[in-house]
Amino acid sequence: MNTENDKNKLTSEEHRVLREEGTEPPWSSALNDEKGSGTFFCVGCGAPLFDSTMKYDSGSGWPSFFACIEDAFDTQTDYKLDAPRTEYHCAKCGGHHGHLFDDGPEPTHLRYCNNGIGLRFIEKVK
């Protein structure tokens, strides 16, 4: 969902990734190395997407998760490359976050390969 308010709250790069289905360069996000305890939220609308316990280092260069918060995303097939891929979007605002692969760790064997620029991490207060 592209809104007029996006122009005031999203940077041009956040807008490109979330609203135009762009991709940030690998290893460009500080969240790739985030190891704190907390929650990852959608930059576009503030919806909770991932708990930090779902994150792992996939070696792909993007923040990766083996699960998401229930009902956080909607999926669709992306045909932009040679082979179709599963793309996922924030269920609340429609923001494009990344692609879902089946090469992740147990217990799900899933890898939510997320653009870090689409996430905001809030550490749990101890």
C-alpha positions in Angstrom: 0.0 0.0 0.0 1.7 3.2 -1.2 0.6 6.2 0.8 1.3 9.9 0.7 2.6 9.7 4.2 5.5 7.5 3.0 7.1 10.5 1.4 7.4 12.0 4.8 8.6 9.0 6.8 10.5 6.8 4.4 13.9 7.6 3.0 14.3 7.3 -0.8 16.1 4.0 -0.4 13.5 2.6 2.1 10.8 3.7 -0.4 12.7 2.0 -3.3 12.9 -1.3 -1.4 9.5 -1.4 0.4 7.3 0.2 -2.3 9.1 -0.5 -5.5 10.3 -4.1 -4.6 14.0 -3.2 -4.8 16.9 -5.0 -3.1 19.6 -3.5 -1.0 23.2 -4.6 -1.6 24.4 -7.7 0.4 26.3 -6.9 3.6 25.0 -3.3 3.6 22.8 -3.5 6.6 24.1 -3.3 10.2 21.1 -5.5 11.1 22.8 -8.4 9.4 25.1 -8.6 12.4 22.5 -7.7 15.1 22.7 -10.3 17.9 20.6 -8.5 20.6 17.4 -9.8 22.1 14.3 -8.0 20.8 11.9 -7.6 17.9 12.3 -6.5 14.3 9.5 -4.2 13.0 8.5 -3.1 9.6 9.9 0.4 8.8 6.9 1.1 6.6 4.2 0.7 9.3 5.7 -0.5 12.6 4.2 -4.0 12.5 6.2 -6.7 14.4 7.7 -9.1 11.9 10.4 -11.2 13.6 11.5 -12.0 17.1 15.3 -12.1 17.6 15.2 -15.8 18.5 14.1 -16.4 14.9 17.3 -14.8 13.4 20.4 -16.7 12.2 23.5 -16.1 10.1 22.8 -17.5 6.7 26.0 -16.2 5.2 23.9 -14.6 2.4 24.6 -11.0 3.3 21.1 -10.1 4.3 19.4 -10.5 7.7 17.9 -14.0 7.7 15.2 -15.7 9.8 13.9 -19.2 10.0 10.4 -18.1 11.0 8.3 -15.0 11.3 5.7 -13.7 13.7 2.4 -15.4 12.8 0.4 -13.6 10.0 3.1 -11.0 9.6 3.5 -11.6 5.8 1.6 -12.3 2.6 3.4 -14.1 -0.2 3.3 -14.1 -4.0 5.4 -15.5 -6.8 8.1 -13.3 -8.2 9.1 -14.0 -11.9 11.8 -11.3 -12.2 14.6 -13.8 -12.5 14.9 -17.0 -14.5 13.3 -19.2 -11.9 10.2 -18.2 -9.9 10.8 -17.2 -6.3 8.5 -16.6 -3.3 8.4 -13.0 -2.4 7.0 -11.8 0.9 5.3 -8.5 1.9 4.2 -7.0 5.2 0.6 -8.1 5.7 -0.2 -4.7 7.2 1.2 -2.2 4.7 2.3 -4.3 1.8 5.9 -3.4 2.1 8.3 -5.7 0.2 10.8 -7.3 2.6 12.5 -10.1 0.6 12.3 -13.6 -0.6 11.5 -16.9 1.1 13.7 -20.0 0.5 13.6 -23.6 1.7 17.3 -23.8 2.5 17.2 -22.6 6.1 18.0 -24.4 9.4 15.8 -26.7 11.5 13.1 -26.7 12.7 11.4 -25.0 9.7 14.1 -25.3 6.9 13.0 -21.8 5.8 15.1 -18.7 5.2 13.3 -15.4 5.2 16.0 -13.4 3.4 15.1 -9.8 4.4 16.3 -6.4 3.3 17.7 -4.9 6.4 16.6 -1.4 5.3 13.0 -2.5 5.7 13.5 -3.4 9.4 13.8 -1.5 12.6 15.2 -3.4 15.6 14.0 -2.6 19.1 16.0 -4.3 21.9 14.1 -5.8 24.8 14.5 -3.8 28.0 16.3 -5.9 30.6 
